Amino acid sequence: MLAAVKPTVGRVSRYGVIPITADQDTPGPMARSVTDAAIVLGVVEGPDTNDPATTRCKPNGDYTQFLKVDGLKGARIGIPRANYYEKTKAPGSDRDRGGLNPDQLKVMNEAIDVLKKQGAVVVDPADIPSIVDKDASNNLLLWGVCTDMDEVKARKCSVDLAYGMERDFNAWLKSLGDKAPVNTLTELRQWNNTHQKMGAIKYGQSLLDISDAMDLDTFRARYEADRARDIQLTATHGIDEVMKAQNLDALLFPGGGGANIAARPGYPTVIVPFGTAPNAPTPAFPEGFNAKPAPLGVSFTGMACSEPTLLKLAYAFEQATKRRVPPPSTP
């Protein structure tokens, strides 16, 4: 139940941020309202000489200038039904992937109705081309993120995150000088193993393990090829293609459902609180646990540096709905 902005990579300086990978890292504001998030974004955006990526987008300063109550009127919003709303089969597979359950779909259809009532032009469906591509080599559903070395060897996933963390985490540690508690990712993993009984790695550290296995010289060519394919499938043959073909101002994703496809090319998203959907497994787990409904916001996603447009759309949607329900501990 937060309004938040995940900015274009480079909109906000990554200097001092503990990295996962510089290709995708992007700090951004989380707030109670779109207005608050917009104010914070204007304060923290670049440029910063410590981060050359902050030259990617032109600074806008005061983002509240883009907040218009009628911001949805005439806006073209695409609904990427395949995979993100409805179950989809990848080429050569009979297994359904993705999709929303009936309760989640009900919430999102209600959100789409709001867009229409506010004067938006809803393009439905506006499927991501790489999601529905019948050629397996051009289908994003068959190109995941590598999480172990067996997957790396199979060459059906991207090593971007794993390679990027080996590269960027070690560089960040080096920047700390004598203040660094450990000097390398290897030393961090060793410390975690030594302190397992103290709860250092309650859920394991498989992602750190695979990152530490990414020798930068050995895997450089693989990383560069995978990074290029990431951009091709998520941006060029993904978000860019559908937005340009349909002349869209934004794509509407359920909750954080579009996080992966937007993160890989470093594209921005603004999320707005909206509804809730039942979250209790059947049977209850653990036994007797009564899970409360989970928040399900709506995400407006666009191409690089489109935060002004996304904030305008998100603000208009927020003002038309005002559905945020704060948790009991937070006003």
Secondary structure in CASP SS format (residue, H / E / C, confidence):
PFRMAT SS
TARGET T0000
AUTHOR 0000-0000-0000
METHOD secondary structure of the structure
MODEL  1
M C 1.00
L C 1.00
A E 1.00
A E 1.00
V E 1.00
K E 1.00
P C 1.00
T C 1.00
V E 1.00
G C 1.00
R C 1.00
V E 1.00
S C 1.00
R C 1.00
Y C 1.00
G C 1.00
V C 1.00
I C 1.00
P C 1.00
I C 1.00
T C 1.00
A C 1.00
D C 1.00
Q C 1.00
D C 1.00
T C 1.00
P C 1.00
G C 1.00
P C 1.00
M E 1.00
A E 1.00
R C 1.00
S C 1.00
V H 1.00
T H 1.00
D H 1.00
A H 1.00
A H 1.00
I H 1.00
V H 1.00
L H 1.00
G H 1.00
V H 1.00
V H 1.00
E E 1.00
G C 1.00
P C 1.00
D E 1.00
T C 1.00
N C 1.00
D E 1.00
P H 1.00
A H 1.00
T H 1.00
T H 1.00
R C 1.00
C C 1.00
K C 1.00
P C 1.00
N C 1.00
G C 1.00
D C 1.00
Y H 1.00
T H 1.00
Q H 1.00
F H 1.00
L C 1.00
K C 1.00
V C 1.00
D C 1.00
G C 1.00
L C 1.00
K C 1.00
G C 1.00
A C 1.00
R E 1.00
I E 1.00
G E 1.00
I C 1.00
P C 1.00
R H 1.00
A H 1.00
N H 1.00
Y H 1.00
Y C 1.00
E E 1.00
K C 1.00
T E 1.00
K E 1.00
A C 1.00
P C 1.00
G C 1.00
S C 1.00
D C 1.00
R C 1.00
D E 1.00
R E 1.00
G C 1.00
G C 1.00
L C 1.00
N C 1.00
P H 1.00
D H 1.00
Q H 1.00
L H 1.00
K H 1.00
V H 1.00
M H 1.00
N H 1.00
E H 1.00
A H 1.00
I H 1.00
D H 1.00
V H 1.00
L H 1.00
K H 1.00
K H 1.00
Q C 1.00
G C 1.00
A C 1.00
V E 1.00
V E 1.00
V E 1.00
D C 1.00
P C 1.00
A C 1.00
D C 1.00
I C 1.00
P H 1.00
S H 1.00
I H 1.00
V H 1.00
D C 1.00
K C 1.00
D C 1.00
A H 1.00
S H 1.00
N H 1.00
N C 1.00
L H 1.00
L H 1.00
L H 1.00
W C 1.00
G E 1.00
V E 1.00
C C 1.00
T C 1.00
D C 1.00
M H 1.00
D H 1.00
E H 1.00
V H 1.00
K H 1.00
A H 1.00
R C 1.00
K C 1.00
C E 1.00
S E 1.00
V C 1.00
D H 1.00
L H 1.00
A H 1.00
Y H 1.00
G H 1.00
M H 1.00
E H 1.00
R H 1.00
D H 1.00
F H 1.00
N H 1.00
A H 1.00
W H 1.00
L H 1.00
K H 1.00
S H 1.00
L H 1.00
G H 1.00
D H 1.00
K H 1.00
A C 1.00
P C 1.00
V C 1.00
N C 1.00
T C 1.00
L H 1.00
T H 1.00
E H 1.00
L H 1.00
R H 1.00
Q H 1.00
W H 1.00
N H 1.00
N H 1.00
T H 1.00
H C 1.00
Q H 1.00
K H 1.00
M H 1.00
G C 1.00
A C 1.00
I C 1.00
K C 1.00
Y C 1.00
G C 1.00
Q C 1.00
S H 1.00
L H 1.00
L H 1.00
D H 1.00
I H 1.00
S H 1.00
D H 1.00
A C 1.00
M C 1.00
D C 1.00
L C 1.00
D C 1.00
T C 1.00
F C 1.00
R H 1.00
A H 1.00
R H 1.00
Y H 1.00
E H 1.00
A H 1.00
D H 1.00
R H 1.00
A H 1.00
R H 1.00
D H 1.00
I H 1.00
Q H 1.00
L H 1.00
T H 1.00
A H 1.00
T H 1.00
H H 1.00
G H 1.00
I H 1.00
D H 1.00
E H 1.00
V H 1.00
M H 1.00
K H 1.00
A H 1.00
Q C 1.00
N C 1.00
L C 1.00
D C 1.00
A E 1.00
L E 1.00
L E 1.00
F E 1.00
P E 1.00
G C 1.00
G C 1.00
G C 1.00
G C 1.00
A H 1.00
N H 1.00
I H 1.00
A H 1.00
A H 1.00
R C 1.00
P C 1.00
G C 1.00
Y C 1.00
P C 1.00
T E 1.00
V E 1.00
I E 1.00
V E 1.00
P E 1.00
F E 1.00
G E 1.00
T E 1.00
A E 1.00
P C 1.00
N C 1.00
A C 1.00
P C 1.00
T C 1.00
P C 1.00
A C 1.00
F C 1.00
P C 1.00
E C 1.00
G C 1.00
F C 1.00
N C 1.00
A C 1.00
K C 1.00
P C 1.00
A E 1.00
P E 1.00
L E 1.00
G E 1.00
V E 1.00
S E 1.00
F E 1.00
T E 1.00
G C 1.00
M C 1.00
A C 1.00
C C 1.00
S C 1.00
E H 1.00
P H 1.00
T H 1.00
L H 1.00
L H 1.00
K H 1.00
L H 1.00
A H 1.00
Y H 1.00
A H 1.00
F H 1.00
E H 1.00
Q H 1.00
A H 1.00
T H 1.00
K C 1.00
R C 1.00
R C 1.00
V C 1.00
P C 1.00
P C 1.00
P C 1.00
S C 1.00
T C 1.00
P C 1.00
END
